[in-house]
Amino acid sequence: MPHDAPSAFTTDIAWPISLEASVHAPGAMSDDPVPYAGPDSFTFVRLRVRDADGVVGDGFTGRFLAPEVAAFLNRLSDTINDLGDDTIDKAMRQFNPRGMTGVVVSALSALEVALTDLAARRQGLPVWRMLGGKRDAAPVHVTCGFPSLDDDALVDACGAEIARGAAGVKVLVGARGRSVAEDAARVTRVRDAIGPEAELIADANCAWSLESAREMVQAVARVNLAWLEEPVRGNDPKELAALVGMGQVPIGAGQMEQSDNRFAQLIDAGVSVIQPNAVFAGGFGAAIRAAQGARAAGCQVSPAAGWDAINLHWMCGAMEHGTVELHRAQSRISRLLRPSHVEDNGMLRLSDVPGLGLDPDEEALAECRVG
């Protein structure tokens, strides 16, 4: 896989730096869409990096083991300034020498994003321009088909997004105890409602055995899915290859993968859509590296697992093509971060506000801080 993707621009930072990581768990808002998962789904880690000139950068990672990730980042404050240039690569070698995934990679994802935000602010550039500035907007796939919606409400939600200009919609399957046949019927109803042109994605979030996934592939073979996302447990490459071998539905995967090797395995399995997310994969550089490998192999690239405020920057900075997921259930996080990009007729359009273009609601973040 190519390795020319940028990592954090640490040479543009005034050292030494300080780190402060915190965990936040925003509650539901009155106009939230119906949630699809447990109450921890919206917990996240925020990292603030401050350099010697007082310039601050923000980084984020998701909910998994959030207190442990934050604790590791806060301990890292004692050693980070000894690493110098190539900070992320050196930290990865020091704290993750055997290429494992989990707490360390999640933490370094937030750190790399924060350092990049800081460096961009120092230069007075938005991150997307610093990462290459390929385009200033990307089309969206809207995740709005939540399992807790009944069939009629599901159809209405998906139809409304297409009417607003979305390139496609994502329906979550493999949840709420529904059978494969029930999920296939729901997906088929959405296709009938949105017409043949709009892209339709079914996302199982690694819920099924290979047998159940095969059943789903057969059931929706004529629905014209853009792809079936993460259908099998653990994103098992051999099982994904078996589904690809059926030749009936494109397969997508990769939203929470955390190593080059795992992305390479997905590509080798024949996955059609690779879906790196910078807040999990190791930061912007790792996500771009995975995307470059995917494009070289003829795959599409479309990050998933939310965090459009982060992923939009690398997708527009480094990639000339590809959609970004807009996850309606993450609106409670977006309201805290207040990104400057705008939703415009099915596109997410970036601004020239320096860095990530965020205007965090510090009072609201303090209110939902955990611990």
C-alpha positions in Angstrom: 0.0 0.0 0.0 1.3 3.5 -0.7 2.9 5.3 2.2 3.2 8.9 0.9 0.1 10.2 2.8 0.9 13.1 5.2 1.0 12.6 8.9 0.7 15.4 11.5 2.6 18.5 10.4 4.7 18.5 13.6 7.5 20.7 12.1 4.9 23.6 11.9 4.3 23.5 15.7 6.0 25.5 18.5 7.3 22.9 20.9 6.9 21.9 23.7 3.2 21.0 23.7 0.7 20.1 26.4 -2.2 17.6 26.2 -5.5 17.6 27.9 -7.9 14.7 27.1 -11.5 14.5 28.4 -14.5 12.2 27.9 -17.9 13.6 27.0 -21.3 11.9 26.8 -23.9 14.3 25.3 -27.5 13.5 26.1 -30.4 13.4 23.7 -31.9 16.6 22.3 -35.6 17.2 21.7 -35.3 16.8 17.9 -32.8 14.0 17.8 -33.6 11.2 15.4 -34.6 7.9 17.0 -31.4 6.4 18.3 -30.3 3.1 17.0 -27.9 1.9 19.7 -27.1 2.1 23.4 -26.5 5.3 25.4 -22.7 5.0 25.1 -23.0 5.4 21.3 -22.3 9.2 21.5 -19.6 9.1 24.1 -16.3 10.5 22.7 -12.8 11.7 23.7 -11.8 15.2 23.0 -8.1 16.1 23.1 -6.8 19.6 23.3 -3.2 20.2 22.3 -1.6 23.6 23.2 1.8 24.6 21.9 4.5 26.9 23.3 2.8 29.9 21.5 -0.6 29.2 23.0 -2.1 27.9 19.8 -4.6 25.1 20.4 -5.6 22.1 18.2 -8.5 19.8 18.8 -8.6 16.1 18.1 -11.3 13.4 18.7 -11.9 9.7 18.8 -14.9 7.6 19.4 -16.6 5.8 22.2 -14.7 2.6 22.6 -12.9 2.4 26.0 -13.1 6.2 26.1 -11.9 6.6 29.7 -8.9 4.4 29.0 -8.0 6.3 25.9 -8.3 9.7 27.7 -6.1 8.4 30.6 -3.4 7.2 28.1 -3.4 10.6 26.4 -3.1 12.5 29.6 -0.2 10.2 30.7 1.4 10.8 27.3 1.9 14.5 28.2 4.9 13.4 30.2 6.8 12.0 27.2 5.4 13.5 24.1 7.9 16.4 23.9 10.8 14.0 23.9 9.7 12.4 20.6 10.4 15.4 18.3 9.7 15.2 14.6 7.6 12.3 13.2 5.8 12.3 16.6 3.0 10.0 15.6 5.2 7.4 14.0 7.6 7.4 16.9 4.7 7.2 19.4 3.3 4.2 17.5 6.6 2.4 17.6 7.1 3.1 21.2 3.6 2.3 22.6 2.4 -0.1 19.9 5.5 -2.0 18.7 3.6 -5.2 17.8 1.0 -3.4 15.7 -2.0 -4.1 17.9 -5.2 -2.1 17.8 -7.4 -0.5 20.4 -6.6 2.1 23.0 -3.2 3.2 21.6 -4.4 3.6 18.0 -7.5 5.4 19.1 -5.5 7.7 21.3 -3.0 8.5 18.6 -5.8 9.1 16.1 -7.0 11.9 18.3 -3.5 13.2 18.7 -2.7 13.2 15.0 -5.9 15.0 14.2 -5.2 17.6 17.0 -1.7 18.2 15.8 -2.9 18.7 12.3 -5.6 21.1 13.4 -3.0 23.0 15.4 -0.5 23.2 12.5 -3.2 24.3 10.1 -4.3 27.1 12.5 -0.7 28.3 12.8 -0.6 28.5 9.0 -4.0 30.2 8.8 -5.2 27.4 6.5 -8.2 25.0 6.7 -7.1 21.4 7.2 -8.6 20.4 3.9 -6.4 22.8 2.0 -3.3 21.7 4.0 -4.0 18.1 3.0 -4.1 18.9 -0.7 -7.2 20.9 -1.4 -8.5 18.6 -4.1 -12.1 19.9 -3.8 -14.2 22.0 -1.4 -17.2 19.8 -1.1 -18.3 16.1 -1.2 -21.6 14.4 -1.8 -23.2 12.7 1.2 -24.8 9.4 2.0 -27.1 10.1 4.9 -27.5 7.5 7.6 -31.1 7.9 8.6 -32.6 4.4 8.3 -32.5 3.5 12.0 -33.7 0.1 13.3 -36.1 1.6 15.8 -38.2 3.2 13.0 -41.2 1.3 11.9 -41.4 0.5 8.2 -43.5 3.5 7.3 -41.3 5.9 9.2 -38.2 4.3 7.7 -39.5 5.0 4.2 -40.5 8.5 5.1 -37.1 9.3 6.6 -35.1 8.0 3.6 -37.4 9.6 1.1 -37.0 13.0 2.8 -33.2 12.8 2.6 -33.3 12.0 -1.1 -35.7 14.8 -1.7 -33.2 17.2 -0.1 -30.6 16.1 -2.6 -28.6 13.4 -0.8 -26.7 11.1 -3.1 -27.9 8.1 -1.1 -29.2 6.8 2.2 -28.1 4.1 4.6 -30.4 1.7 6.3 -29.2 -0.2 9.4 -30.0 -3.9 9.4 -29.2 -6.8 11.6 -30.7 -5.2 14.7 -33.7 -5.2 17.0 -34.2 -8.9 16.5 -35.4 -8.7 13.0 -34.9 -11.7 10.7 -32.9 -11.4 7.5 -36.2 -11.6 5.6 -37.7 -8.7 7.5 -34.6 -6.6 7.0 -34.6 -7.4 3.3 -38.2 -6.4 3.0 -37.5 -3.0 4.7 -34.6 -2.3 2.4 -36.8 -3.3 -0.6 -39.5 -0.9 0.5 -36.9 1.9 0.7 -35.7 1.2 -2.8 -39.2 1.3 -4.1 -39.8 4.7 -2.4 -36.6 6.4 -3.4 -36.5 5.2 -7.0 -33.8 3.4 -9.0 -31.2 6.2 -9.3 -30.5 7.1 -5.6 -27.8 5.1 -3.9 -29.0 2.7 -1.2 -26.7 1.1 1.4 -27.6 -1.6 3.9 -25.3 -1.6 7.0 -25.2 -4.6 9.3 -22.5 -3.4 11.7 -20.9 -6.8 11.7 -24.0 -8.4 13.0 -24.3 -11.7 11.0 -22.9 -15.1 10.6 -21.7 -16.0 7.1 -24.8 -18.0 6.6 -27.1 -15.1 7.5 -25.1 -12.7 5.4 -25.4 -15.1 2.4 -29.1 -15.1 2.9 -29.2 -11.3 2.9 -27.1 -11.1 -0.3 -29.5 -13.5 -2.1 -32.6 -11.6 -0.7 -31.4 -8.2 -1.9 -29.6 -9.2 -5.1 -32.2 -7.4 -7.2 -32.5 -4.3 -5.0 -29.5 -2.6 -6.6 -27.6 -1.8 -3.4 -24.7 0.5 -3.7 -23.1 -1.9 -1.2 -23.8 -4.1 1.8 -21.7 -2.7 4.7 -19.9 -4.9 7.2 -22.2 -7.9 7.0 -20.2 -10.4 9.0 -18.8 -10.6 12.5 -15.3 -9.2 12.9 -15.1 -8.2 9.2 -13.6 -11.6 8.7 -11.7 -11.4 5.4 -12.3 -15.0 4.4 -16.1 -14.6 5.0 -16.1 -11.3 3.2 -14.3 -12.9 0.2 -17.0 -15.6 0.2 -19.7 -13.0 -0.1 -17.8 -11.2 -2.8 -17.5 -14.5 -4.7 -21.3 -14.7 -4.9 -21.1 -11.8 -7.4 -24.5 -10.4 -6.5 -23.9 -7.4 -4.1 -20.9 -5.1 -3.6 -19.4 -5.2 -0.1 -18.1 -2.4 2.0 -16.0 -2.5 5.2 -13.4 -0.7 7.2 -15.0 2.0 9.3 -13.2 1.1 12.6 -10.1 -0.7 11.3 -6.9 0.4 12.8 -4.0 -1.0 10.8 -2.6 -1.0 7.3 -2.6 -4.7 7.3 -6.3 -5.0 8.0 -7.1 -2.6 5.2 -4.9 -4.6 2.9 -6.7 -7.8 3.9 -10.1 -6.2 3.1 -8.8 -5.1 -0.3 -7.4 -8.6 -1.0 -10.8 -10.1 0.0 -12.3 -8.2 -2.9 -14.2 -5.6 -0.9 -15.6 -3.0 -3.3 -15.8 0.0 -0.8 -13.1 0.8 1.8 -14.3 3.0 4.6 -11.5 4.4 6.8 -12.5 6.8 9.5 -9.7 9.2 10.7 -10.8 9.2 14.3 -10.2 5.5 14.6 -7.7 4.6 11.9 -4.7 6.5 13.3 -5.5 10.0 12.1 -5.6 11.8 8.7 -2.4 10.2 7.4 -3.5 6.7 8.2 -7.0 7.2 6.6 -5.5 8.7 3.5 -2.9 5.9 3.2 -5.7 3.3 3.4 -7.7 5.3 0.8 -4.8 5.5 -1.5 -4.3 1.8 -1.3 -8.0 1.2 -2.0 -8.0 3.5 -5.0 -4.9 1.8 -6.4 -6.7 -1.5 -6.2 -9.8 -0.1 -8.0 -12.0 0.2 -4.9 -14.3 3.1 -4.0 -13.6 5.1 -0.8 -16.3 6.3 1.5 -15.6 6.8 5.2 -18.3 5.6 7.7 -19.0 5.6 11.4 -19.9 9.3 11.4 -17.5 12.2 12.3 -18.1 14.0 9.1 -16.6 17.2 10.7 -13.2 15.3 10.6 -13.5 13.0 7.6 -14.7 15.7 5.3 -11.3 17.3 5.5 -9.2 14.4 4.3 -11.8 13.3 1.8 -11.8 16.7 0.2 -8.1 17.5 0.8 -6.6 14.3 -0.6 -9.3 12.5 -2.7 -10.9 13.8 -5.9 -13.9 11.4 -5.6 -15.9 9.7 -3.0 -18.9 10.3 -0.7 -18.9 11.2 3.0 -21.3 9.8 5.5 -23.6 12.2 7.3 -24.9 10.4 10.3 -28.1 12.0 11.6 -27.9 10.3 15.0 -24.6 12.2 15.6 -26.3 15.6 15.5 -25.9 15.9 19.3 -22.1 15.8 18.8 -22.1 18.2 15.9 -24.1 20.7 18.0 -21.3 20.6 20.5 -18.5 21.1 17.9 -20.3 23.5 15.7 -18.4 22.9 12.4 -18.2 25.6 9.8 -19.0 23.4 6.8 -22.6 23.5 5.5 -25.0 21.0 4.1 -26.0 22.3 0.6 -28.3 20.3 -1.6 -26.9 16.9 -0.8 -23.3 18.2 -0.5 -21.1 19.0 2.5 -19.3 22.2 1.6 -16.2 23.3 3.5 -15.2 26.7 4.6 -11.8 28.5 4.7 -11.9 28.8 8.5 -8.4 27.8 9.7 -7.9 24.3 11.1 -10.8 22.0 11.4 -13.2 25.0 11.3 -14.8 24.1 14.6 -16.3 26.5 17.1 -16.8 24.3 20.1 -19.5 25.1 22.6 -17.3 25.0 25.7 -20.1 25.4 28.2 -22.1 22.5 26.7 -19.0 20.4 26.5 -18.3 21.1 30.2 -21.8 20.1 31.1 -21.5 16.7 29.4 -18.0 16.0 30.6 -17.7 12.6 32.3 -15.4 12.2 35.3 
